[in-house]
Amino acid sequence: MYLHVGLQILLHYKDIVAILNLEDINLSPITAEFLEIAVSEKRIRGCTRQAAKSCIITDKEVYYSNISAHTLWKRCCRFVKQVGHDVKLSKKEDYCILEGASVFCSNG
């Protein structure tokens, strides 16, 4: 199953490590540093940072998307259910982890 993350980009859901909410103006210093390194290493794909609402992290690249993290998260959960995995959401502070798949989603 593939997840459409905008701009005609499809990612296999098993390749997705994290979906981060970029609409939150209070990104943690670690997240901001990670994104700066990804930019300097030219591993950013997708839309511009100014247009980005979310960030999808894979093992190899980082994708900026103009689709909200919440919408991408709902799509990913739907896909995981379709392939027969149990969807168990672990909620801790401002993020969720999808058990049975390697997907992490920041909601805050």
N, C-alpha and C positions, 0 to 999 in steps of 0.2 A: 504494500500500500504506500502511496505517495501523498505527501502533503504539499498543496499549492501554497507558497509563501509570498506570492505576488510577483509582478513583472515576468510572468511566464516561467517562473522557477519552480521546479518540483523537487522535493527531497524525500528520500525513503525515510519512513518514520523511525526505522532502526538506526539511521545515521545521525539522528538529532540527539544532541546531548542536553541542550537547554534552550528554552524560549524565555527571553528576558523582556520585561516591560520598559521601554525607553521613554514612555510618556511621563514617567515619574521623574521630576527634576532633581530628585535627591539620590542619584546613583551613588553607590558606595565607592569609596576611593579605590578599592581593589577592582571593581567592575570597570571603572573609568580607566584605570591603568591597563587592564586587560584589553579594552577596546583600542586604546592608544597604541599598544604593541601590535595588535592585529592590523591597524592602519599602517604603521611603519613597515610591517612585513608584507604589506600588500595582499592580505588575506581577506579583505572585505569585498563582498559582492552585493548586488541588489541596488536598492535606491540610495539616495544621498542620506547623510546623517540628519540633515535638516528635515527631510520628508519622512524619516523612519519613525514608526510607532513601536516597533519591536525589533529584537535582535535574535536570530536563530544561530546557535553555535553547534557546529559539527566537529568531528575529529580533525578535519583539514582546513575548513574555512568558516568564516563568520558572514552571515547574511543579514543585511538591514532590510526590513520589510515595512511597507506602508500599511500593512494589515495589523490590527491590534493584537497584542499577546493573548488577550482573552479569547478572541475569535480563533486564533491559531490553536490554542489550547483545547477549545471545544472540538475543533476538527480532528486533532490528534487523538483525543479520547474516543471519538466516534470510530476512527480507523482501528484503534486497538480493540475495541469491542467487536468490530466486524471480523477480525481475524481470530476471535475466540479467546483472547486474554481477558482475565478478570481486571476490571478497572477499580483499583482501590486508591483513593486519594488520601495521602498523608498531608495534613495541613499543619504547618509550623510557621508562625509569624506571618511573613508576607510571601510565602512561596508554597508550591505544591509539588509533590514528587509522585510520578505515576509508577506504581509497583508493577513488575512484570515487563517493563520496558525501560530503557535508559533515558527517560525524558523528565526533565526538570523544568518547571515553569514558574517564573517570578511574577506574582500578581501585583506587586507593589513597587 
